[in-house]
Amino acid sequence: MNILLKSALIVNAPNKDLHLKRRDIFIKDGVIDKIASKIKTTSSTKIVDLKNLHVSLGWFDSSVCFGEPGV
């Protein structure tokens, strides 16, 4: 499946070139394939175009519980 994230704000380390820039991000088969100002796609690509969309590294659920069954 191909996905295009439209105009996402990239939150990265401040010394990186894309930090706090708005870019389109094309994901092909689960892997980022291209990052650019504007990306054109085919009709089979799922487009995600949301207001205030942010992309960054390292998100995780700190509330997850790996305790014994029944806990």
C-alpha atoms as one frame of an Amber mdcrd trajectory, in Angstrom:
protein
   0.000   0.000   0.000   1.218   3.497  -0.842   0.422   6.452   1.425   1.032
  10.159   0.901   1.151  12.422   3.956   0.351  15.933   2.695   2.022  19.000
   4.181   3.233  17.314   7.373   5.322  19.320   9.824   8.540  17.380  10.407
   9.797  17.545  13.992  13.394  16.339  14.027  16.631  17.206  15.782  17.191
  20.990  15.494  20.443  20.516  13.570  18.716  18.557  10.786  17.761  20.118
   7.429  14.057  19.196   7.646  13.400  20.296  11.248  10.128  22.297  11.456
   9.614  22.211   7.665   6.293  21.286   6.003   6.764  18.557   3.416   4.852
  15.822   1.603   6.000  12.343   2.634   5.481   9.385   0.308   5.427   5.954
   1.999   5.803   2.943  -0.299   5.210  -0.529   1.162   5.723   0.747   4.727
   8.994   2.587   4.034   9.502   6.326   3.471  10.352   6.591  -0.225  10.393
  10.347  -0.811  10.168  13.653   1.062   9.573  16.803  -0.997   7.668  20.082
  -1.083   5.038  18.653  -3.453   4.622  15.026  -4.508   2.231  13.877  -7.238
   0.772  10.373  -6.948  -1.467   7.918  -8.713  -5.129   7.389  -7.891  -4.312
   4.163  -6.003  -2.318   6.051  -3.353  -4.075   6.734  -0.035  -3.762  10.440
   0.772  -3.681  11.678   4.377  -4.295  15.428   4.425  -5.046  16.614   7.961
  -4.810  20.018   9.564  -1.879  20.242  11.981  -0.288  16.917  10.905   3.085
  16.350  12.597   5.685  13.632  11.949   8.559  12.788  14.290  10.726   9.947
  15.544  10.350   7.797  18.627   6.673   7.774  19.621   5.669   5.026  22.043
   2.906   4.262  24.529   4.335   4.739  28.029   1.140   3.324  29.569   1.554
  -0.143  28.112   1.690  -2.970  30.653   3.773  -6.099  30.110   2.765  -7.715
  33.408   1.653 -11.268  34.001  -1.653 -12.392  32.503  -4.547 -11.126  34.560
  -2.707  -8.087  35.839
